[in-house]
Amino acid sequence: MNSAAIKKTEIVRELALLPDNKLDSVRMYIESILTESKRLTQNSRSLKGIWSNKGFEKIADLEGELKEARKQLSDAILTKQF
């Protein structure tokens, strides 16, 4: 069993030992942690447009160039001596 699963099992076991009047405090704490983690993931940035204005738009047949580059790389890997 991995460490995260063990930690979750231990937390659930310890929650069963808590008095009923403390469960609301635990719930509010967990909700605050979840809210914070959601806020952190929402701040992620998109990489859309990262290659714009880098010169690739000047290549007339970009798909063809990529296909040729892949073929050359594949040929180079296949002919490599080990």
mmCIF file of the N, C-alpha and C atoms, coordinates in Angstrom:
data_MODEL
# 
_entry.id   MODEL 
# 
loop_
_atom_site.group_PDB 
_atom_site.id 
_atom_site.type_symbol 
_atom_site.label_atom_id 
_atom_site.label_alt_id 
_atom_site.label_comp_id 
_atom_site.label_asym_id 
_atom_site.label_entity_id 
_atom_site.label_seq_id 
_atom_site.pdbx_PDB_ins_code 
_atom_site.Cartn_x 
_atom_site.Cartn_y 
_atom_site.Cartn_z 
_atom_site.occupancy 
_atom_site.B_iso_or_equiv 
_atom_site.pdbx_formal_charge 
_atom_site.auth_seq_id 
_atom_site.auth_comp_id 
_atom_site.auth_asym_id 
_atom_site.auth_atom_id 
_atom_site.pdbx_PDB_model_num 
ATOM 1   N N  . MET A 1 1  ? 0.852   -1.182 0.000   1.00 0.00 ? 1  MET A N  1 
ATOM 2   C CA . MET A 1 1  ? 0.000   0.000  0.000   1.00 0.00 ? 1  MET A CA 1 
ATOM 3   C C  . MET A 1 1  ? 0.893   1.238  0.000   1.00 0.00 ? 1  MET A C  1 
ATOM 4   N N  . ASN A 1 2  ? 0.538   2.228  -0.813  1.00 0.00 ? 2  ASN A N  1 
ATOM 5   C CA . ASN A 1 2  ? 1.395   3.414  -0.878  1.00 0.00 ? 2  ASN A CA 1 
ATOM 6   C C  . ASN A 1 2  ? 1.166   4.328  0.326   1.00 0.00 ? 2  ASN A C  1 
ATOM 7   N N  . SER A 1 3  ? 2.048   5.261  0.521   1.00 0.00 ? 3  SER A N  1 
ATOM 8   C CA . SER A 1 3  ? 2.015   6.092  1.725   1.00 0.00 ? 3  SER A CA 1 
ATOM 9   C C  . SER A 1 3  ? 0.776   6.986  1.791   1.00 0.00 ? 3  SER A C  1 
ATOM 10  N N  . ALA A 1 4  ? 0.283   7.461  0.636   1.00 0.00 ? 4  ALA A N  1 
ATOM 11  C CA . ALA A 1 4  ? -0.918  8.303  0.653   1.00 0.00 ? 4  ALA A CA 1 
ATOM 12  C C  . ALA A 1 4  ? -2.121  7.509  1.122   1.00 0.00 ? 4  ALA A C  1 
ATOM 13  N N  . ALA A 1 5  ? -2.249  6.273  0.667   1.00 0.00 ? 5  ALA A N  1 
ATOM 14  C CA . ALA A 1 5  ? -3.369  5.432  1.089   1.00 0.00 ? 5  ALA A CA 1 
ATOM 15  C C  . ALA A 1 5  ? -3.280  5.119  2.572   1.00 0.00 ? 5  ALA A C  1 
ATOM 16  N N  . ILE A 1 6  ? -2.073  4.892  3.053   1.00 0.00 ? 6  ILE A N  1 
ATOM 17  C CA . ILE A 1 6  ? -1.884  4.624  4.488   1.00 0.00 ? 6  ILE A CA 1 
ATOM 18  C C  . ILE A 1 6  ? -2.275  5.845  5.309   1.00 0.00 ? 6  ILE A C  1 
ATOM 19  N N  . LYS A 1 7  ? -1.854  7.025  4.854   1.00 0.00 ? 7  LYS A N  1 
ATOM 20  C CA . LYS A 1 7  ? -2.187  8.259  5.581   1.00 0.00 ? 7  LYS A CA 1 
ATOM 21  C C  . LYS A 1 7  ? -3.696  8.479  5.623   1.00 0.00 ? 7  LYS A C  1 
ATOM 22  N N  . LYS A 1 8  ? -4.375  8.240  4.487   1.00 0.00 ? 8  LYS A N  1 
ATOM 23  C CA . LYS A 1 8  ? -5.823  8.415  4.458   1.00 0.00 ? 8  LYS A CA 1 
ATOM 24  C C  . LYS A 1 8  ? -6.524  7.442  5.398   1.00 0.00 ? 8  LYS A C  1 
ATOM 25  N N  . THR A 1 9  ? -6.050  6.204  5.427   1.00 0.00 ? 9  THR A N  1 
ATOM 26  C CA . THR A 1 9  ? -6.635  5.205  6.325   1.00 0.00 ? 9  THR A CA 1 
ATOM 27  C C  . THR A 1 9  ? -6.446  5.608  7.780   1.00 0.00 ? 9  THR A C  1 
ATOM 28  N N  . GLU A 1 10 ? -5.265  6.092  8.110   1.00 0.00 ? 10 GLU A N  1 
ATOM 29  C CA . GLU A 1 10 ? -4.997  6.543  9.479   1.00 0.00 ? 10 GLU A CA 1 
ATOM 30  C C  . GLU A 1 10 ? -5.883  7.722  9.863   1.00 0.00 ? 10 GLU A C  1 
ATOM 31  N N  . ILE A 1 11 ? -6.083  8.640  8.929   1.00 0.00 ? 11 ILE A N  1 
ATOM 32  C CA . ILE A 1 11 ? -6.925  9.815  9.207   1.00 0.00 ? 11 ILE A CA 1 
ATOM 33  C C  . ILE A 1 11 ? -8.365  9.381  9.463   1.00 0.00 ? 11 ILE A C  1 
ATOM 34  N N  . VAL A 1 12 ? -8.878  8.473  8.631   1.00 0.00 ? 12 VAL A N  1 
ATOM 35  C CA . VAL A 1 12 ? -10.254 7.999  8.811   1.00 0.00 ? 12 VAL A CA 1 
ATOM 36  C C  . VAL A 1 12 ? -10.395 7.290  10.150  1.00 0.00 ? 12 VAL A C  1 
ATOM 37  N N  . ARG A 1 13 ? -9.396  6.485  10.503  1.00 0.00 ? 13 ARG A N  1 
ATOM 38  C CA . ARG A 1 13 ? -9.432  5.770  11.786  1.00 0.00 ? 13 ARG A CA 1 
ATOM 39  C C  . ARG A 1 13 ? -9.433  6.773  12.943  1.00 0.00 ? 13 ARG A C  1 
ATOM 40  N N  . GLU A 1 14 ? -8.624  7.806  12.851  1.00 0.00 ? 14 GLU A N  1 
ATOM 41  C CA . GLU A 1 14 ? -8.556  8.808  13.913  1.00 0.00 ? 14 GLU A CA 1 
ATOM 42  C C  . GLU A 1 14 ? -9.820  9.660  13.966  1.00 0.00 ? 14 GLU A C  1 
ATOM 43  N N  . LEU A 1 15 ? -10.459 9.887  12.828  1.00 0.00 ? 15 LEU A N  1 
ATOM 44  C CA . LEU A 1 15 ? -11.723 10.631 12.819  1.00 0.00 ? 15 LEU A CA 1 
ATOM 45  C C  . LEU A 1 15 ? -12.797 9.903  13.618  1.00 0.00 ? 15 LEU A C  1 
ATOM 46  N N  . ALA A 1 16 ? -12.768 8.582  13.567  1.00 0.00 ? 16 ALA A N  1 
ATOM 47  C CA . ALA A 1 16 ? -13.754 7.802  14.319  1.00 0.00 ? 16 ALA A CA 1 
ATOM 48  C C  . ALA A 1 16 ? -13.572 7.972  15.819  1.00 0.00 ? 16 ALA A C  1 
ATOM 49  N N  . LEU A 1 17 ? -12.392 8.376  16.250  1.00 0.00 ? 17 LEU A N  1 
ATOM 50  C CA . LEU A 1 17 ? -12.118 8.559  17.678  1.00 0.00 ? 17 LEU A CA 1 
ATOM 51  C C  . LEU A 1 17 ? -12.477 9.956  18.179  1.00 0.00 ? 17 LEU A C  1 
ATOM 52  N N  . LEU A 1 18 ? -12.733 10.876 17.273  1.00 0.00 ? 18 LEU A N  1 
ATOM 53  C CA . LEU A 1 18 ? -13.043 12.253 17.670  1.00 0.00 ? 18 LEU A CA 1 
ATOM 54  C C  . LEU A 1 18 ? -14.427 12.339 18.315  1.00 0.00 ? 18 LEU A C  1 
ATOM 55  N N  . PRO A 1 19 ? -14.561 13.232 19.279  1.00 0.00 ? 19 PRO A N  1 
ATOM 56  C CA . PRO A 1 19 ? -15.903 13.472 19.824  1.00 0.00 ? 19 PRO A CA 1 
ATOM 57  C C  . PRO A 1 19 ? -16.771 14.177 18.775  1.00 0.00 ? 19 PRO A C  1 
ATOM 58  N N  . ASP A 1 20 ? -18.065 13.965 18.857  1.00 0.00 ? 20 ASP A N  1 
ATOM 59  C CA . ASP A 1 20 ? -18.999 14.514 17.864  1.00 0.00 ? 20 ASP A CA 1 
ATOM 60  C C  . ASP A 1 20 ? -18.919 16.030 17.750  1.00 0.00 ? 20 ASP A C  1 
ATOM 61  N N  . ASN A 1 21 ? -18.664 16.714 18.836  1.00 0.00 ? 21 ASN A N  1 
ATOM 62  C CA . ASN A 1 21 ? -18.653 18.177 18.799  1.00 0.00 ? 21 ASN A CA 1 
ATOM 63  C C  . ASN A 1 21 ? -17.418 18.732 18.068  1.00 0.00 ? 21 ASN A C  1 
ATOM 64  N N  . LYS A 1 22 ? -16.428 17.913 17.768  1.00 0.00 ? 22 LYS A N  1 
ATOM 65  C CA . LYS A 1 22 ? -15.228 18.366 17.058  1.00 0.00 ? 22 LYS A CA 1 
ATOM 66  C C  . LYS A 1 22 ? -15.294 18.086 15.551  1.00 0.00 ? 22 LYS A C  1 
ATOM 67  N N  . LEU A 1 23 ? -16.273 17.321 15.113  1.00 0.00 ? 23 LEU A N  1 
ATOM 68  C CA . LEU A 1 23 ? -16.360 16.964 13.696  1.00 0.00 ? 23 LEU A CA 1 
ATOM 69  C C  . LEU A 1 23 ? -16.611 18.173 12.805  1.00 0.00 ? 23 LEU A C  1 
ATOM 70  N N  . ASP A 1 24 ? -17.392 19.140 13.287  1.00 0.00 ? 24 ASP A N  1 
ATOM 71  C CA . ASP A 1 24 ? -17.638 20.347 12.500  1.00 0.00 ? 24 ASP A CA 1 
ATOM 72  C C  . ASP A 1 24 ? -16.348 21.141 12.284  1.00 0.00 ? 24 ASP A C  1 
ATOM 73  N N  . SER A 1 25 ? -15.510 21.187 13.304  1.00 0.00 ? 25 SER A N  1 
ATOM 74  C CA . SER A 1 25 ? -14.225 21.887 13.170  1.00 0.00 ? 25 SER A CA 1 
ATOM 75  C C  . SER A 1 25 ? -13.343 21.208 12.135  1.00 0.00 ? 25 SER A C  1 
ATOM 76  N N  . VAL A 1 26 ? -13.325 19.895 12.140  1.00 0.00 ? 26 VAL A N  1 
ATOM 77  C CA . VAL A 1 26 ? -12.533 19.147 11.176  1.00 0.00 ? 26 VAL A CA 1 
ATOM 78  C C  . VAL A 1 26 ? -13.065 19.387 9.770   1.00 0.00 ? 26 VAL A C  1 
ATOM 79  N N  . ARG A 1 27 ? -14.381 19.355 9.618   1.00 0.00 ? 27 ARG A N  1 
ATOM 80  C CA . ARG A 1 27 ? -14.983 19.580 8.299   1.00 0.00 ? 27 ARG A CA 1 
ATOM 81  C C  . ARG A 1 27 ? -14.619 20.966 7.768   1.00 0.00 ? 27 ARG A C  1 
ATOM 82  N N  . MET A 1 28 ? -14.712 21.997 8.612   1.00 0.00 ? 28 MET A N  1 
ATOM 83  C CA . MET A 1 28 ? -14.372 23.355 8.175   1.00 0.00 ? 28 MET A CA 1 
ATOM 84  C C  . MET A 1 28 ? -12.897 23.447 7.782   1.00 0.00 ? 28 MET A C  1 
ATOM 85  N N  . TYR A 1 29 ? -12.027 22.758 8.520   1.00 0.00 ? 29 TYR A N  1 
ATOM 86  C CA . TYR A 1 29 ? -10.607 22.773 8.204   1.00 0.00 ? 29 TYR A CA 1 
ATOM 87  C C  . TYR A 1 29 ? -10.351 22.109 6.853   1.00 0.00 ? 29 TYR A C  1 
ATOM 88  N N  . ILE A 1 30 ? -10.980 20.970 6.631   1.00 0.00 ? 30 ILE A N  1 
ATOM 89  C CA . ILE A 1 30 ? -10.814 20.268 5.354   1.00 0.00 ? 30 ILE A CA 1 
ATOM 90  C C  . ILE A 1 30 ? -11.333 21.123 4.208   1.00 0.00 ? 30 ILE A C  1 
ATOM 91  N N  . GLU A 1 31 ? -12.473 21.761 4.395   1.00 0.00 ? 31 GLU A N  1 
ATOM 92  C CA . GLU A 1 31 ? -13.025 22.626 3.342   1.00 0.00 ? 31 GLU A CA 1 
ATOM 93  C C  . GLU A 1 31 ? -12.096 23.791 3.049   1.00 0.00 ? 31 GLU A C  1 
ATOM 94  N N  . SER A 1 32 ? -11.458 24.349 4.072   1.00 0.00 ? 32 SER A N  1 
ATOM 95  C CA . SER A 1 32 ? -10.533 25.460 3.831   1.00 0.00 ? 32 SER A CA 1 
ATOM 96  C C  . SER A 1 32 ? -9.312  24.996 3.032   1.00 0.00 ? 32 SER A C  1 
ATOM 97  N N  . ILE A 1 33 ? -8.830  23.798 3.330   1.00 0.00 ? 33 ILE A N  1 
ATOM 98  C CA . ILE A 1 33 ? -7.702  23.252 2.573   1.00 0.00 ? 33 ILE A CA 1 
ATOM 99  C C  . ILE A 1 33 ? -8.110  23.017 1.126   1.00 0.00 ? 33 ILE A C  1 
ATOM 100 N N  . LEU A 1 34 ? -9.300  22.443 0.892   1.00 0.00 ? 34 LEU A N  1 
ATOM 101 C CA . LEU A 1 34 ? -9.772  22.194 -0.462  1.00 0.00 ? 34 LEU A CA 1 
ATOM 102 C C  . LEU A 1 34 ? -9.956  23.493 -1.241  1.00 0.00 ? 34 LEU A C  1 
ATOM 103 N N  . THR A 1 35 ? -10.488 24.504 -0.594  1.00 0.00 ? 35 THR A N  1 
ATOM 104 C CA . THR A 1 35 ? -10.675 25.801 -1.247  1.00 0.00 ? 35 THR A CA 1 
ATOM 105 C C  . THR A 1 35 ? -9.332  26.389 -1.666  1.00 0.00 ? 35 THR A C  1 
ATOM 106 N N  . GLU A 1 36 ? -8.352  26.288 -0.788  1.00 0.00 ? 36 GLU A N  1 
ATOM 107 C CA . GLU A 1 36 ? -7.018  26.814 -1.092  1.00 0.00 ? 36 GLU A CA 1 
ATOM 108 C C  . GLU A 1 36 ? -6.384  26.051 -2.255  1.00 0.00 ? 36 GLU A C  1 
ATOM 109 N N  . SER A 1 37 ? -6.520  24.731 -2.271  1.00 0.00 ? 37 SER A N  1 
ATOM 110 C CA . SER A 1 37 ? -5.908  23.953 -3.348  1.00 0.00 ? 37 SER A CA 1 
ATOM 111 C C  . SER A 1 37 ? -6.607  24.215 -4.676  1.00 0.00 ? 37 SER A C  1 
ATOM 112 N N  . LYS A 1 38 ? -7.918  24.453 -4.666  1.00 0.00 ? 38 LYS A N  1 
ATOM 113 C CA . LYS A 1 38 ? -8.632  24.791 -5.897  1.00 0.00 ? 38 LYS A CA 1 
ATOM 114 C C  . LYS A 1 38 ? -8.163  26.141 -6.424  1.00 0.00 ? 38 LYS A C  1 
ATOM 115 N N  . ARG A 1 39 ? -7.944  27.070 -5.523  1.00 0.00 ? 39 ARG A N  1 
ATOM 116 C CA . ARG A 1 39 ? -7.481  28.397 -5.919  1.00 0.00 ? 39 ARG A CA 1 
ATOM 117 C C  . ARG A 1 39 ? -6.091  28.317 -6.538  1.00 0.00 ? 39 ARG A C  1 
ATOM 118 N N  . LEU A 1 40 ? -5.232  27.465 -6.002  1.00 0.00 ? 40 LEU A N  1 
ATOM 119 C CA . LEU A 1 40 ? -3.884  27.328 -6.545  1.00 0.00 ? 40 LEU A CA 1 
ATOM 120 C C  . LEU A 1 40 ? -3.901  26.706 -7.932  1.00 0.00 ? 40 LEU A C  1 
ATOM 121 N N  . THR A 1 41 ? -4.795  25.739 -8.167  1.00 0.00 ? 41 THR A N  1 
ATOM 122 C CA . THR A 1 41 ? -4.847  25.109 -9.484  1.00 0.00 ? 41 THR A CA 1 
ATOM 123 C C  . THR A 1 41 ? -5.501  26.023 -10.506 1.00 0.00 ? 41 THR A C  1 
ATOM 124 N N  . GLN A 1 42 ? -6.352  26.932 -10.081 1.00 0.00 ? 42 GLN A N  1 
ATOM 125 C CA . GLN A 1 42 ? -6.992  27.851 -11.012 1.00 0.00 ? 42 GLN A CA 1 
ATOM 126 C C  . GLN A 1 42 ? -6.023  28.898 -11.534 1.00 0.00 ? 42 GLN A C  1 
ATOM 127 N N  . ASN A 1 43 ? -4.913  29.091 -10.860 1.00 0.00 ? 43 ASN A N  1 
ATOM 128 C CA . ASN A 1 43 ? -3.928  30.082 -11.284 1.00 0.00 ? 43 ASN A CA 1 
ATOM 129 C C  . ASN A 1 43 ? -2.992  29.547 -12.358 1.00 0.00 ? 43 ASN A C  1 
ATOM 130 N N  . SER A 1 44 ? -3.216  28.319 -12.818 1.00 0.00 ? 44 SER A N  1 
ATOM 131 C CA . SER A 1 44 ? -2.339  27.771 -13.845 1.00 0.00 ? 44 SER A CA 1 
ATOM 132 C C  . SER A 1 44 ? -2.525  28.547 -15.145 1.00 0.00 ? 44 SER A C  1 
ATOM 133 N N  . ARG A 1 45 ? -1.488  28.577 -15.940 1.00 0.00 ? 45 ARG A N  1 
ATOM 134 C CA . ARG A 1 45 ? -1.512  29.363 -17.170 1.00 0.00 ? 45 ARG A CA 1 
ATOM 135 C C  . ARG A 1 45 ? -1.572  28.450 -18.377 1.00 0.00 ? 45 ARG A C  1 
ATOM 136 N N  . SER A 1 46 ? -2.119  28.972 -19.440 1.00 0.00 ? 46 SER A N  1 
ATOM 137 C CA . SER A 1 46 ? -2.198  28.239 -20.691 1.00 0.00 ? 46 SER A CA 1 
ATOM 138 C C  . SER A 1 46 ? -0.939  28.485 -21.503 1.00 0.00 ? 46 SER A C  1 
ATOM 139 N N  . LEU A 1 47 ? -0.520  27.478 -22.230 1.00 0.00 ? 47 LEU A N  1 
ATOM 140 C CA . LEU A 1 47 ? 0.640   27.622 -23.105 1.00 0.00 ? 47 LEU A CA 1 
ATOM 141 C C  . LEU A 1 47 ? 0.224   27.938 -24.536 1.00 0.00 ? 47 LEU A C  1 
ATOM 142 N N  . LYS A 1 48 ? -1.061  28.221 -24.713 1.00 0.00 ? 48 LYS A N  1 
ATOM 143 C CA . LYS A 1 48 ? -1.564  28.550 -26.048 1.00 0.00 ? 48 LYS A CA 1 
ATOM 144 C C  . LYS A 1 48 ? -0.839  29.790 -26.572 1.00 0.00 ? 48 LYS A C  1 
ATOM 145 N N  . GLY A 1 49 ? -0.360  29.681 -27.786 1.00 0.00 ? 49 GLY A N  1 
ATOM 146 C CA . GLY A 1 49 ? 0.313   30.806 -28.421 1.00 0.00 ? 49 GLY A CA 1 
ATOM 147 C C  . GLY A 1 49 ? 1.774   30.963 -28.056 1.00 0.00 ? 49 GLY A C  1 
ATOM 148 N N  . ILE A 1 50 ? 2.337   29.989 -27.365 1.00 0.00 ? 50 ILE A N  1 
ATOM 149 C CA . ILE A 1 50 ? 3.722   30.111 -26.918 1.00 0.00 ? 50 ILE A CA 1 
ATOM 150 C C  . ILE A 1 50 ? 4.697   30.190 -28.095 1.00 0.00 ? 50 ILE A C  1 
ATOM 151 N N  . TRP A 1 51 ? 4.347   29.575 -29.217 1.00 0.00 ? 51 TRP A N  1 
ATOM 152 C CA . TRP A 1 51 ? 5.233   29.573 -30.376 1.00 0.00 ? 51 TRP A CA 1 
ATOM 153 C C  . TRP A 1 51 ? 4.860   30.628 -31.412 1.00 0.00 ? 51 TRP A C  1 
ATOM 154 N N  . SER A 1 52 ? 3.913   31.494 -31.096 1.00 0.00 ? 52 SER A N  1 
ATOM 155 C CA . SER A 1 52 ? 3.540   32.523 -32.073 1.00 0.00 ? 52 SER A CA 1 
ATOM 156 C C  . SER A 1 52 ? 4.666   33.551 -32.210 1.00 0.00 ? 52 SER A C  1 
ATOM 157 N N  . ASN A 1 53 ? 4.824   34.070 -33.406 1.00 0.00 ? 53 ASN A N  1 
ATOM 158 C CA . ASN A 1 53 ? 5.847   35.060 -33.746 1.00 0.00 ? 53 ASN A CA 1 
ATOM 159 C C  . ASN A 1 53 ? 7.269   34.565 -33.493 1.00 0.00 ? 53 ASN A C  1 
ATOM 160 N N  . LYS A 1 54 ? 7.493   33.274 -33.698 1.00 0.00 ? 54 LYS A N  1 
ATOM 161 C CA . LYS A 1 54 ? 8.828   32.703 -33.544 1.00 0.00 ? 54 LYS A CA 1 
ATOM 162 C C  . LYS A 1 54 ? 9.424   32.311 -34.888 1.00 0.00 ? 54 LYS A C  1 
ATOM 163 N N  . GLY A 1 55 ? 8.694   32.554 -35.970 1.00 0.00 ? 55 GLY A N  1 
ATOM 164 C CA . GLY A 1 55 ? 9.219   32.265 -37.295 1.00 0.00 ? 55 GLY A CA 1 
ATOM 165 C C  . GLY A 1 55 ? 8.567   31.076 -37.965 1.00 0.00 ? 55 GLY A C  1 
ATOM 166 N N  . PHE A 1 56 ? 7.806   30.284 -37.225 1.00 0.00 ? 56 PHE A N  1 
ATOM 167 C CA . PHE A 1 56 ? 7.170   29.123 -37.821 1.00 0.00 ? 56 PHE A CA 1 
ATOM 168 C C  . PHE A 1 56 ? 6.083   29.506 -38.825 1.00 0.00 ? 56 PHE A C  1 
ATOM 169 N N  . GLU A 1 57 ? 5.504   30.675 -38.654 1.00 0.00 ? 57 GLU A N  1 
ATOM 170 C CA . GLU A 1 57 ? 4.449   31.103 -39.580 1.00 0.00 ? 57 GLU A CA 1 
ATOM 171 C C  . GLU A 1 57 ? 5.015   31.437 -40.966 1.00 0.00 ? 57 GLU A C  1 
ATOM 172 N N  . LYS A 1 58 ? 6.334   31.596 -41.072 1.00 0.00 ? 58 LYS A N  1 
ATOM 173 C CA . LYS A 1 58 ? 6.973   31.891 -42.358 1.00 0.00 ? 58 LYS A CA 1 
ATOM 174 C C  . LYS A 1 58 ? 7.199   30.627 -43.191 1.00 0.00 ? 58 LYS A C  1 
ATOM 175 N N  . ILE A 1 59 ? 7.086   29.453 -42.575 1.00 0.00 ? 59 ILE A N  1 
ATOM 176 C CA . ILE A 1 59 ? 7.285   28.194 -43.295 1.00 0.00 ? 59 ILE A CA 1 
ATOM 177 C C  . ILE A 1 59 ? 6.006   27.886 -44.061 1.00 0.00 ? 59 ILE A C  1 
ATOM 178 N N  . ALA A 1 60 ? 6.130   27.742 -45.380 1.00 0.00 ? 60 ALA A N  1 
ATOM 179 C CA . ALA A 1 60 ? 4.954   27.542 -46.232 1.00 0.00 ? 60 ALA A CA 1 
ATOM 180 C C  . ALA A 1 60 ? 4.269   26.213 -45.944 1.00 0.00 ? 60 ALA A C  1 
ATOM 181 N N  . ASP A 1 61 ? 5.025   25.139 -45.845 1.00 0.00 ? 61 ASP A N  1 
ATOM 182 C CA . ASP A 1 61 ? 4.447   23.811 -45.622 1.00 0.00 ? 61 ASP A CA 1 
ATOM 183 C C  . ASP A 1 61 ? 4.970   23.263 -44.299 1.00 0.00 ? 61 ASP A C  1 
ATOM 184 N N  . LEU A 1 62 ? 4.436   23.778 -43.212 1.00 0.00 ? 62 LEU A N  1 
ATOM 185 C CA . LEU A 1 62 ? 4.907   23.387 -41.885 1.00 0.00 ? 62 LEU A CA 1 
ATOM 186 C C  . LEU A 1 62 ? 4.684   21.901 -41.629 1.00 0.00 ? 62 LEU A C  1 
ATOM 187 N N  . GLU A 1 63 ? 3.514   21.400 -41.999 1.00 0.00 ? 63 GLU A N  1 
ATOM 188 C CA . GLU A 1 63 ? 3.230   19.981 -41.798 1.00 0.00 ? 63 GLU A CA 1 
ATOM 189 C C  . GLU A 1 63 ? 4.218   19.106 -42.561 1.00 0.00 ? 63 GLU A C  1 
ATOM 190 N N  . GLY A 1 64 ? 4.519   19.476 -43.787 1.00 0.00 ? 64 GLY A N  1 
ATOM 191 C CA . GLY A 1 64 ? 5.480   18.723 -44.587 1.00 0.00 ? 64 GLY A CA 1 
ATOM 192 C C  . GLY A 1 64 ? 6.873   18.757 -43.982 1.00 0.00 ? 64 GLY A C  1 
ATOM 193 N N  . GLU A 1 65 ? 7.265   19.912 -43.478 1.00 0.00 ? 65 GLU A N  1 
ATOM 194 C CA . GLU A 1 65 ? 8.571   20.047 -42.843 1.00 0.00 ? 65 GLU A CA 1 
ATOM 195 C C  . GLU A 1 65 ? 8.657   19.183 -41.590 1.00 0.00 ? 65 GLU A C  1 
ATOM 196 N N  . LEU A 1 66 ? 7.584   19.179 -40.805 1.00 0.00 ? 66 LEU A N  1 
ATOM 197 C CA . LEU A 1 66 ? 7.568   18.341 -39.612 1.00 0.00 ? 66 LEU A CA 1 
ATOM 198 C C  . LEU A 1 66 ? 7.638   16.863 -39.974 1.00 0.00 ? 66 LEU A C  1 
ATOM 199 N N  . LYS A 1 67 ? 6.899   16.471 -41.004 1.00 0.00 ? 67 LYS A N  1 
ATOM 200 C CA . LYS A 1 67 ? 6.911   15.084 -41.453 1.00 0.00 ? 67 LYS A CA 1 
ATOM 201 C C  . LYS A 1 67 ? 8.317   14.675 -41.887 1.00 0.00 ? 67 LYS A C  1 
ATOM 202 N N  . GLU A 1 68 ? 8.993   15.530 -42.630 1.00 0.00 ? 68 GLU A N  1 
ATOM 203 C CA . GLU A 1 68 ? 10.347  15.250 -43.094 1.00 0.00 ? 68 GLU A CA 1 
ATOM 204 C C  . GLU A 1 68 ? 11.328  15.165 -41.919 1.00 0.00 ? 68 GLU A C  1 
ATOM 205 N N  . ALA A 1 69 ? 11.188  16.060 -40.950 1.00 0.00 ? 69 ALA A N  1 
ATOM 206 C CA . ALA A 1 69 ? 12.065  16.041 -39.778 1.00 0.00 ? 69 ALA A CA 1 
ATOM 207 C C  . ALA A 1 69 ? 11.864  14.753 -38.979 1.00 0.00 ? 69 ALA A C  1 
ATOM 208 N N  . ARG A 1 70 ? 10.610  14.337 -38.833 1.00 0.00 ? 70 ARG A N  1 
ATOM 209 C CA . ARG A 1 70 ? 10.330  13.086 -38.125 1.00 0.00 ? 70 ARG A CA 1 
ATOM 210 C C  . ARG A 1 70 ? 10.935  11.893 -38.857 1.00 0.00 ? 70 ARG A C  1 
ATOM 211 N N  . LYS A 1 71 ? 10.842  11.903 -40.180 1.00 0.00 ? 71 LYS A N  1 
ATOM 212 C CA . LYS A 1 71 ? 11.394  10.813 -40.978 1.00 0.00 ? 71 LYS A CA 1 
ATOM 213 C C  . LYS A 1 71 ? 12.911  10.760 -40.823 1.00 0.00 ? 71 LYS A C  1 
ATOM 214 N N  . GLN A 1 72 ? 13.569  11.908 -40.885 1.00 0.00 ? 72 GLN A N  1 
ATOM 215 C CA . GLN A 1 72 ? 15.016  11.947 -40.728 1.00 0.00 ? 72 GLN A CA 1 
ATOM 216 C C  . GLN A 1 72 ? 15.430  11.452 -39.346 1.00 0.00 ? 72 GLN A C  1 
ATOM 217 N N  . LEU A 1 73 ? 14.692  11.855 -38.337 1.00 0.00 ? 73 LEU A N  1 
ATOM 218 C CA . LEU A 1 73 ? 14.997  11.419 -36.967 1.00 0.00 ? 73 LEU A CA 1 
ATOM 219 C C  . LEU A 1 73 ? 14.798  9.915  -36.833 1.00 0.00 ? 73 LEU A C  1 
ATOM 220 N N  . SER A 1 74 ? 13.717  9.409  -37.396 1.00 0.00 ? 74 SER A N  1 
ATOM 221 C CA . SER A 1 74 ? 13.442  7.980  -37.359 1.00 0.00 ? 74 SER A CA 1 
ATOM 222 C C  . SER A 1 74 ? 14.542  7.187  -38.059 1.00 0.00 ? 74 SER A C  1 
ATOM 223 N N  . ASP A 1 75 ? 14.955  7.651  -39.253 1.00 0.00 ? 75 ASP A N  1 
ATOM 224 C CA . ASP A 1 75 ? 16.026  6.989  -39.999 1.00 0.00 ? 75 ASP A CA 1 
ATOM 225 C C  . ASP A 1 75 ? 17.337  7.008  -39.201 1.00 0.00 ? 75 ASP A C  1 
ATOM 226 N N  . ALA A 1 76 ? 17.635  8.129  -38.572 1.00 0.00 ? 76 ALA A N  1 
ATOM 227 C CA . ALA A 1 76 ? 18.866  8.245  -37.808 1.00 0.00 ? 76 ALA A CA 1 
ATOM 228 C C  . ALA A 1 76 ? 18.860  7.279  -36.617 1.00 0.00 ? 76 ALA A C  1 
ATOM 229 N N  . ILE A 1 77 ? 17.715  7.135  -35.991 1.00 0.00 ? 77 ILE A N  1 
ATOM 230 C CA . ILE A 1 77 ? 17.615  6.215  -34.847 1.00 0.00 ? 77 ILE A CA 1 
ATOM 231 C C  . ILE A 1 77 ? 17.747  4.779  -35.314 1.00 0.00 ? 77 ILE A C  1 
ATOM 232 N N  . LEU A 1 78 ? 17.100  4.441  -36.435 1.00 0.00 ? 78 LEU A N  1 
ATOM 233 C CA . LEU A 1 78 ? 17.148  3.064  -36.931 1.00 0.00 ? 78 LEU A CA 1 
ATOM 234 C C  . LEU A 1 78 ? 18.521  2.651  -37.440 1.00 0.00 ? 78 LEU A C  1 
ATOM 235 N N  . THR A 1 79 ? 19.302  3.607  -37.947 1.00 0.00 ? 79 THR A N  1 
ATOM 236 C CA . THR A 1 79 ? 20.634  3.259  -38.466 1.00 0.00 ? 79 THR A CA 1 
ATOM 237 C C  . THR A 1 79 ? 21.721  3.365  -37.412 1.00 0.00 ? 79 THR A C  1 
ATOM 238 N N  . LYS A 1 80 ? 21.381  3.800  -36.222 1.00 0.00 ? 80 LYS A N  1 
ATOM 239 C CA . LYS A 1 80 ? 22.376  3.956  -35.160 1.00 0.00 ? 80 LYS A CA 1 
ATOM 240 C C  . LYS A 1 80 ? 22.885  2.576  -34.750 1.00 0.00 ? 80 LYS A C  1 
ATOM 241 N N  . GLN A 1 81 ? 24.183  2.458  -34.611 1.00 0.00 ? 81 GLN A N  1 
ATOM 242 C CA . GLN A 1 81 ? 24.817  1.210  -34.196 1.00 0.00 ? 81 GLN A CA 1 
ATOM 243 C C  . GLN A 1 81 ? 24.920  1.171  -32.686 1.00 0.00 ? 81 GLN A C  1 
ATOM 244 N N  . PHE A 1 82 ? 24.546  0.058  -32.114 1.00 0.00 ? 82 PHE A N  1 
ATOM 245 C CA . PHE A 1 82 ? 24.628  -0.091 -30.647 1.00 0.00 ? 82 PHE A CA 1 
ATOM 246 C C  . PHE A 1 82 ? 25.813  -0.902 -30.250 1.00 0.00 ? 82 PHE A C  1 
# 
